[in-house]
């Protein structure tokens, strides 16, 4: 279960929104296989009946009083945005060309 | 450098705070001395990514004015501090050691920074780190590595190497670190300084740029146990802005540090965190410290935590899984780097191009590892199984704490290694955190403090003390007792032996 192919790495990169180069794909295919082989040791532990821990401190349903706080300053937020227009974030087109 | 400056930068934070509050020295003088030191040595150490000199001087003057006006000041008022560049600070560039956030000026303060300001502390700047806290050497910073003041050709640990190095280079008397798998404790160990990972939920994560939300915890870095305790009490405590923050009183860490007593205390040696894989000089200094603790009246028992052998594997599935999800926010739309926005590329293409250009090799590696661990067909075998192992590790801790009040181990298996030695060997790099990771998985607390220099290379060795959740005071009780005994033996703190730069 630990072999990982170049195609799989390319698929992972697509899912993770990383436009990897060909060199990176080769390099990561090799490295991820080694890392996965090493971490796969955890399958030796018999843990079928053990409940999973997602969080070290079991807290749930944390509420606070419904008090309004001032939000972030718009000018400060936009000052660090990559592109703005008309007091909004400007983003590239969201549809593919055939959908547009 | 004037001799008075040279003297000021070597003082403990507790002494500086007392001198400032008594009016023997001004915060402005103390701050100027540290800024001068940064100018003098940081080109070689590279502990800082950003020095906020003007703001620091203004903050120092304000503290001095408050004191003259007779205002009541906090325990560390006027004392300078360095902050790891993973905590937001309003209007000051916060990069997390990444190109993707180059130049980003957060529009808000993290709770930790807000508490430092409220305590009238003087922030000197932001310290270097492995990109998004992924690493154990600070070599994965997009802005170049930090150098260990004990030997500039060696790593200062990571991810908080900048914070630890700033202390060892006397550029700052205190610093803030964050610890997801050892990023406060391992840098402390290899730089001869003190670092504490508080109980998970003990310090607010609001404004701490998330690596792995269920593991991350900010904490104090210092040159002595008492200084760490003073800083711990400034930053800890409930914060309604972090839903995982513990709503309970902060343990009396300062009282414990002042008391420093191990008589009658049961100290557990963790069998699995010693032996094979640990450098001889590390084990030698560790064993000597164990004898010293026995001599001080502690009862030393051996405990076994068999599932710790699987902690590294579980961690390198849980951490990348959480990181891949957390780092999805860096998409080049609202903040940070945007690449390939040429009017024809779609939003998805721009996101992929931005992330490719903005993230470094280790970050991409872990994002893909996490994406894999969470993908359907592998989820149960990897992420699901890792979460079960996490439960077993917590149970091992619980059983061990039935037999002992605190547990101890070496902090890191080796002393500081050479820059470049492990940078493209992820598995070798990951092994640095083998002794520190279990605590993050279970959510309890731990401290690293220096216990000597390894005879073969003359580099610092750290000892780790682990305590149950919300028993952070025990770290300081034991740490302070051990530090006093070592100081009596050496005639000074270990950090006094660091070569002058």
Boltz contact constraints between the chains, C-beta under 6 A:
constraints:
  - contact:
      token1: [A, 12]
      token2: [B, 368]
      max_distance: 6.0
  - contact:
      token1: [A, 12]
      token2: [B, 371]
      max_distance: 6.0
  - contact:
      token1: [A, 12]
      token2: [B, 372]
      max_distance: 6.0
  - contact:
      token1: [A, 15]
      token2: [B, 371]
      max_distance: 6.0
  - contact:
      token1: [A, 16]
      token2: [B, 367]
      max_distance: 6.0
  - contact:
      token1: [A, 16]
      token2: [B, 368]
      max_distance: 6.0
  - contact:
      token1: [A, 16]
      token2: [B, 371]
      max_distance: 6.0
  - contact:
      token1: [A, 17]
      token2: [B, 351]
      max_distance: 6.0
  - contact:
      token1: [A, 17]
      token2: [B, 352]
      max_distance: 6.0
  - contact:
      token1: [A, 17]
      token2: [B, 355]
      max_distance: 6.0
  - contact:
      token1: [A, 18]
      token2: [B, 355]
      max_distance: 6.0
  - contact:
      token1: [A, 18]
      token2: [B, 356]
      max_distance: 6.0
  - contact:
      token1: [A, 18]
      token2: [B, 364]
      max_distance: 6.0
  - contact:
      token1: [A, 19]
      token2: [B, 352]
      max_distance: 6.0
  - contact:
      token1: [A, 19]
      token2: [B, 353]
      max_distance: 6.0
  - contact:
      token1: [A, 19]
      token2: [B, 356]
      max_distance: 6.0
  - contact:
      token1: [A, 35]
      token2: [B, 426]
      max_distance: 6.0
  - contact:
      token1: [A, 38]
      token2: [B, 427]
      max_distance: 6.0
  - contact:
      token1: [A, 39]
      token2: [B, 313]
      max_distance: 6.0
  - contact:
      token1: [A, 39]
      token2: [B, 316]
      max_distance: 6.0
  - contact:
      token1: [A, 39]
      token2: [B, 317]
      max_distance: 6.0
  - contact:
      token1: [A, 41]
      token2: [B, 313]
      max_distance: 6.0
  - contact:
      token1: [A, 42]
      token2: [B, 310]
      max_distance: 6.0
  - contact:
      token1: [A, 42]
      token2: [B, 313]
      max_distance: 6.0
  - contact:
      token1: [A, 42]
      token2: [B, 314]
      max_distance: 6.0
  - contact:
      token1: [A, 42]
      token2: [B, 385]
      max_distance: 6.0
  - contact:
      token1: [A, 42]
      token2: [B, 386]
      max_distance: 6.0
  - contact:
      token1: [A, 42]
      token2: [B, 389]
      max_distance: 6.0
  - contact:
      token1: [A, 45]
      token2: [B, 310]
      max_distance: 6.0
  - contact:
      token1: [A, 45]
      token2: [B, 389]
      max_distance: 6.0
  - contact:
      token1: [A, 47]
      token2: [B, 388]
      max_distance: 6.0
  - contact:
      token1: [A, 50]
      token2: [B, 388]
      max_distance: 6.0
  - contact:
      token1: [A, 50]
      token2: [B, 391]
      max_distance: 6.0
  - contact:
      token1: [A, 51]
      token2: [B, 391]
      max_distance: 6.0
  - contact:
      token1: [A, 52]
      token2: [B, 387]
      max_distance: 6.0
  - contact:
      token1: [A, 52]
      token2: [B, 388]
      max_distance: 6.0
  - contact:
      token1: [A, 53]
      token2: [B, 387]
      max_distance: 6.0
  - contact:
      token1: [A, 53]
      token2: [B, 390]
      max_distance: 6.0
  - contact:
      token1: [A, 53]
      token2: [B, 391]
      max_distance: 6.0
  - contact:
      token1: [A, 55]
      token2: [B, 214]
      max_distance: 6.0
  - contact:
      token1: [A, 56]
      token2: [B, 200]
      max_distance: 6.0
  - contact:
      token1: [A, 56]
      token2: [B, 443]
      max_distance: 6.0
  - contact:
      token1: [A, 57]
      token2: [B, 200]
      max_distance: 6.0
  - contact:
      token1: [A, 57]
      token2: [B, 201]
      max_distance: 6.0
  - contact:
      token1: [A, 57]
      token2: [B, 443]
      max_distance: 6.0
  - contact:
      token1: [A, 62]
      token2: [B, 243]
      max_distance: 6.0
  - contact:
      token1: [A, 64]
      token2: [B, 240]
      max_distance: 6.0
  - contact:
      token1: [A, 72]
      token2: [B, 107]
      max_distance: 6.0
  - contact:
      token1: [A, 73]
      token2: [B, 107]
      max_distance: 6.0
  - contact:
      token1: [A, 76]
      token2: [B, 107]
      max_distance: 6.0
  - contact:
      token1: [A, 77]
      token2: [B, 107]
      max_distance: 6.0
  - contact:
      token1: [A, 80]
      token2: [B, 104]
      max_distance: 6.0
  - contact:
      token1: [A, 80]
      token2: [B, 105]
      max_distance: 6.0
  - contact:
      token1: [A, 80]
      token2: [B, 335]
      max_distance: 6.0
  - contact:
      token1: [A, 81]
      token2: [B, 334]
      max_distance: 6.0
  - contact:
      token1: [A, 82]
      token2: [B, 332]
      max_distance: 6.0
  - contact:
      token1: [A, 82]
      token2: [B, 338]
      max_distance: 6.0
  - contact:
      token1: [A, 89]
      token2: [B, 334]
      max_distance: 6.0
  - contact:
      token1: [A, 91]
      token2: [B, 333]
      max_distance: 6.0
  - contact:
      token1: [A, 91]
      token2: [B, 347]
      max_distance: 6.0
  - contact:
      token1: [A, 92]
      token2: [B, 341]
      max_distance: 6.0
  - contact:
      token1: [A, 92]
      token2: [B, 345]
      max_distance: 6.0
  - contact:
      token1: [A, 92]
      token2: [B, 347]
      max_distance: 6.0
  - contact:
      token1: [A, 92]
      token2: [B, 350]
      max_distance: 6.0
  - contact:
      token1: [A, 93]
      token2: [B, 346]
      max_distance: 6.0
  - contact:
      token1: [A, 94]
      token2: [B, 347]
      max_distance: 6.0
